[in-house]
Amino acid sequence: MHRSPSRGGGGGGNSGSNMEEVVAGVSRFKANYAVERKIEPFYKGGKVQLDQTGQHLFCVCGTKVNILDVASGAILQSLEQEDHEDITAFDLSPDDEVLVTASRALLLAHWAWREGRVIRLWKAIHTAPVATMAFDPTSTLLATGGCDGAVRIWDIVRHYGTHHFRGSPGVVHLVAFHPDPARLLLFSSATDAAIRIWSLQGQSCLAVLTAHYSAVTSLTFSADGHTMLSSGRDKICIVWDLQSHQALRTIPVFESVEAAVLLPEELAPKLGVKSTGLYFLTAGNQGVLRVWEAASGQCVHAQQQLLGPGRELTFCTLVRAAGLLLSVTADHNLLLYEAHSLQLKKQFAGYSEEVLDVRFLGPKDSHIVVASNSPCLKVFELQTSACQILHGHTDIVLALDVFRKGWLFASCAKDQSIRVWRMNKAGKVTCVAQGSGHTHSVGTICCSRLKETFLVTGSQDCTVKLWPLPKALLSKSTAPDSGPVLLQAQTTQRCHDKDINSVAVAPNDKLLATGSQDRMAKLWALPQCQLLGVFSGHRRGLWCVQFSPMDQVLATASADGTIKLWALQDFSCLKTFEGHDASVLKVAFVSRGTQLLSSGSDGLMKLWTIKNNECVRTLDAHQDKVWGLHCSQLDDRALTGASDSCVILWKDVTEEEQAEEQAKQEEQMIKQQELDNLLQEKRYLRALGLAISLDRPHTVLNVIQAIRRDPEASENLEATVLRLRQDQKEALLRFCVTWNTNSRHCHEAQAVLSVLLKHVAPEELLAYEGVRASLEALLPYTERHFQRLSRTLQAATFLDFLWHNMKLPTLPAASSAL
């Protein structure tokens, strides 16, 4: 193809002729995409719990409790009560057998969670929703704390309430049984920051422990049961003697603690536990796990602190049997650690809120990276669902782009910075470069297309910057521990009068396109950013610009609901695609530049054929704005991310559907030939069964007519129909409804009905699927046919009467005349 020497081209020659040439048959058109995989939110805050083996993770997501397989990250069960109300509390028994959930409708459900069924459902009797619950060590008693200030005890085995404790002011948000089942003690805490000890034997409050000045967030007990540790949002942890009910030691931890756990009484040098004694671990608003020695009140170990919002820890739990520690961040990320070393084993992204951009990663598109309403990036391996959470930005990441080989990708954020990340062959991602220079949020980024040489960014400060990548960054020998390389902008150009929403680099790296809220797209020559022309015609701001991979054509997507194609040579508008009911947010070329994929704020994705402006398919799987759209290198899959916090992987199923359709047509032809042969051979039973399986009422009608025309086989209609299977009789009855509406075919319908009504018992007939609707449709037309036949019979009888009563004159004899 000829390349324009004046502008370097968008990757091809003449826009018109090449477009027609490619459309003429060089590329295969796509017809449909199907959802291959969906990454949905599974945790929206609140309690999380591991079973004793560490293999299953339980967490709340709105009206459901999701059960995840820790090894694969897959959701095994999603349990929802029949009232469809939000789950307010749940707990798994220590023996991992019983799961109880409480809903906002004040109902408690006892689950056989492995099978996903409810064993028992009962009223909580609380006058307000249940805020917390806990099992006793024997897995037979359940304590519930309500927003009504009441604490209730339930016998799960015998199914009745055993105790009702009152006296707590406000919401009871914490309940815990003493680990020694013989002592029958229950601990609770409410909004007054006091800890109450209840005796189940005496059915009374034994003591009220008052030392905290803010909400108590956790209670944990030593192995011997003589010591208790409490944590609170008043930035202190208190060690209690449970025999004297006195505080032994108050330890200031200098952060609002959401959870504290006592560590096993064994040495753990990696955690700073180098002697015997009481050690505990805290999780709080500083976002790090810290280990404290109770005797000295000293912090003996702390994780490295990462800056940025959403890193605060909201929950932490220890599973001693499995040697695992689970912590939860305010961003709804779940982190699973080895308990003895705090080495990170697994990461789960529970809730992405609003997905702003998505990209395929890796040379074979083996991974995807997701930017959501968070400073963190999430990288998922598609085969194993393993998640890696990337920290670096300090504000929400707005856009992503990936270099051609798939190992390097770039991100930009509201923190006015950009970062370059590298994924190694093991799938681990590290930040290798960062740059800053914009004065407002950086909303769009684009990587060079031919080689990994530069980046282009667009910002709310109305400027575009070109960032060359240093050669040291591209060398394989760059040590990951040396820290990110600092990038410097080579070129800065003010391009528009309003926010720049999109930038795109041409396939030959010589042109740059920008789209802005000022309703214009502009074309620039790289690397100096010299203005070549303006694309003007949209009625509202532009959200996306994209070069064609084959032609000198630019696609623009706008808030006016249209997509336009522009010629790079004369900046004229070639085509306009209308079909979205709201803003078009993203557009991408597929099928070697002959088709377009677009996504909009109406939650729809549309597939367009450029030659005839036709919308081939509308795909509806998202519930909100689809901000992210990316196509794989092989052009066989697409990736979308939306404000409904879902990421969907789409698969091109055009070839599969065409193969299925062709196989179906071939099968139909074979069956049709077989049907003709059966009719020729007068094998009516096989012919009728085959015609019914083809689901062709007219063909079935022809078979019935053939049976009735044959004088030898007419009496066999009854035998033929009765030998059909029930499902075939049901289909035949449905066909009769259609035939009965036409006076020409009503006789066949009535003949079949006669056989069924005479020989099939009414009870059996009523068991047929849809029989009532069929009878209702048959009655009025049958009455009409009966009336028509009655009128015909009356007329024929009258004619017969006339014929017999007519007095014909005698004719003169022919012989006498002669």
Protein Blocks (a to p, Z undefined) as FASTA:
>chain_A
ZZdfknopaoiacfklmmmmmmnompccdfbdcdfbdcddfbegdjddddfkopaccdde
hjaccdddfknopafbdcddfklpacfbdcddfklmaccdddfkopacdddfknopafbd
cdekiabdcfbdcddfkopaccdddfkopacdddfklopafbdcehiecjdfbdcddfbl
klopacdddfkopacdddfklopafbdcdfbfbdcfbdcddfkopaccdddfkopacddd
fklopafbdcdehiacfbdcdddddddfknopabgcdddddddfkopacdddfklopafb
dcdddedehkacfbdcddfknopacdddfkopacdddfklopafbdcdfbgojafbdcde
djklpaccddddbfbdcdddfklopacdddhbacdcfbdcddfkomaccdddfkopacdd
dddfkopacdfbdcdfbfbdcfbdcddfkbcfbccdddfkopacdddddfklmpmklcfk
lopaddddfbdcdfbfbdcfbdcddfklpaccdddfkopacddddfklpafbdcdhifbd
cfbdcddfkbccdddddfkopacdddfklopafbdcdfbfbdcfbdcdeehhiaccdddf
kopacdddfklopafbacdfbfbdcfbccddfkopaccdddfkopacddddfklmmmmmm
mmmmmmmmmmmmmmmmmmmnopaklmmmmmmmnopaklmmmmmmmmmmpmklmmmmmmmm
mmpcfklmmmmmmmmmmmmmpmklmmmmmmmmmmmmmmmcfklmmmpghklmmmmmmmmm
mmmmmmmmmmmmmmmmmmmmmmmmpccdddddfklmZZ
